[in-house]
Amino acid sequence: MKKSELEKSFVFKGFREDLAAKYGKQKGSVIWAYAVKELQKLMKEEPNADKNSTSFVFPAVALYRAVEHYAPGDALEVTRGYGTKTGIRFKKIFRTVTALPGIPTLMWKNMDKIAAKMSSGYECENLVVTEHLCSLDVTACPLYDKAKELGTPEAAQMICCMDREYMNGFRGLDYTRTKSVAEGDECCDYRLRDSRKTR
């Protein structure tokens, strides 16, 4: 049997196991099947959607809708929980990759380019990049905007929860974010500091 887009997703395929653990195998499978159909519908309705939408927003929206359909009131907690769990998994991966000698130095040497790439497509204010610090306030997020356009803005919080965790996986970097547009704040306040330097 051909795998669905959700089953092929490195980011979201583990959600099925979480559903089975929380709701039992039978109900979990029903919720998962609903999400698969929701994702197919979203893809069909917007065949030319950008990669961020097809890889992140559409799956997050489909999963949120599926949980809410079969377990009303659970969707936000369940999806945020999965986002945090997945972010921790990614954090370990990034921790391993950036353990290679010279990676933190290379990262900070190119932080201006990294910051530009990170903020591409986002509306940002107060961008500051120095030798050992980087900060920016994201005032509009295309992932959240797309989820909101689809009528399921809360789904974007799953992606925010991933971000909050995996960004702490980069060696040589201390990361903090205390606000999130998707959670109702006026901005996402990204603060990155070279952890090799004393405060």
N, C-alpha and C positions, 0 to 999 in steps of 0.2 A: 504494500500500500504506500502511495506517495505521501511523503511527510508534508504537513501544513507549514505555512510560513512561521507560525508560532513555534512549532516543534523544531524548526531549523534555526531559530533565533538564539544566538549565544547568550543574549541578555535575558530573554523572557522564557526560555523553554523550561527552566526549573520551577516556574510558577505552578505547573501541573502537580508536582509533588507536594507543594505547599497546600494546594486545594484538597488533595487526598488526605493529607495529615489533619487538616482542620475539619473537613466535612465528611470524611469517609470516601472510599474509592468510588462508589457508585455516584454519589452526588457531585464529587469532585470532577468526575468524567463528564457529567452533564454540563457543569459550569464551563469546563474547558471547551467542550464542543460548541457551546454558545459563543464563547470568545473567538474561536476559530472562524465561525460564520460571520461574526461582527467584523473581524479583521478583513475577511474576504470582501465583504460589502463596502468597507471603507476604501479598500484598494481599487475596487471596481468603479466606485463613484469618483475617485480622483486618480486616474491612471498616470497622470503626469506630476504627481506630488513629489516634493523634494525628498532627499534621502533621510533627513532628520524626521520628517513626518512618517515615512514608510518604515523606518527602522526603530523609532522610539515612540512617537506620539500615537500613531495608529494602534500599535500593540497595547500600549498603556491604556488607551481609551477603551479598546475592545475588552480587555481584562477587567477594567473597572466596571463597565456596563454589565458584564456577565455576572460578576459577584453581586452587584447591586440588584440584578434581576432575580436571582435565586436566594439571596440572603440579604434582604433590604437592611440598610444601616451598617453593614459590615465592610463595604467596599473600601472606604478610606483607610481604615485600620489595616485591612489585609494587604492592600497594595503598598501602603507606606512600609509595612513590615517587610514585605518582599524587597522593596527598594533598599532598605537598610541592609538586609541580609546579603543582597547581591553586591551592594557597594563595598561591603567588608570583603567579599570574595575577590572583587577586582583590586581592592587595596593590597591584598597579599600578592597578586600578580605584579602590580606596579612596583611593589616593594622589592620583589625579586629582580625585575628588569633593571631598576635604577640602582641596584647594588653593584652593577658593573663599574669597574674603576673609571673615574673621570666623568661619569654621567652627570652628577650634580653640578660640577664645574661647567660642563658644556651647556647644561640647562640654564644656569644663571647668566652665562655669557650671551645667550640668545634669548633672554627673557623678554626683550622688546618685541621680537618676532613672535614668540609664543603668546604674549599678551594680545598682539594684533590678531593672531589666529583664533584665540579663545573668544575674542569679542566680535569676530566677524559675523554679521547678521543680527547682532544684538544692539540695542540702543544703550550706550554707556556714557557715564559722566565720571569726572574726577579720576581719570586714568593717570597714574603716576608709576613710572618705572625707574628705579635707581639700580646701583650695582648689587644691592642686597635686599631690595624691597620691591614689591609690586602690589598695587591696589587699584581697584576699579569698582564702580557701582553700576550694576546692570539695572536699568530702569524699565526695560521692555525685553521680554524673552519670547522668541519665536515659537518655542516649544509650548509654552503656556498659552500664547495667543492662538495657536492652532487647536489646542485642546478646548479652549474657550469657544472658538469658532464652531467646533463640532458639538458644542453643548455639554461637554464633560470637562470643565476646567480642573476639577479636583484630581483628575487622572495624572496631571503633570507633577503632582507632589511625589509620586513614586520615583520619577526621574531625579527630582531634587534630593530625595533621600539617598539615592545612589551616589550622586555628586558629593554630598556632604561627607560620605565615608571614603570613597576611592581617592579623592584629592589628598587625603592624608597618607596615601601610600607612597608618594614620591620622596625618596631619600634626598636630603639636602633642602627640604622645603617644609616649613611650618605653615599650615593653612587654617584659616578661620573664616566662617561665614555665619553671621548671626541673623540674617534676614533673607527672605525669599519672596519674590514677586508672586509666585504660585501659591504662597501661603498667606497672601494678603498684605504684604509689606510694600513699601514704596520702591524698594530696590533689593537686589541681591548684592550684599557688600563683601566682595572677594578681597581677602587680605592674605598676601603671601610674603613670607620672610625667609631669608637664607638661614636655615637652622644651624649652619656651621659657624655662624657669627654670634657672639654674645649680645644679649639685649642692651 
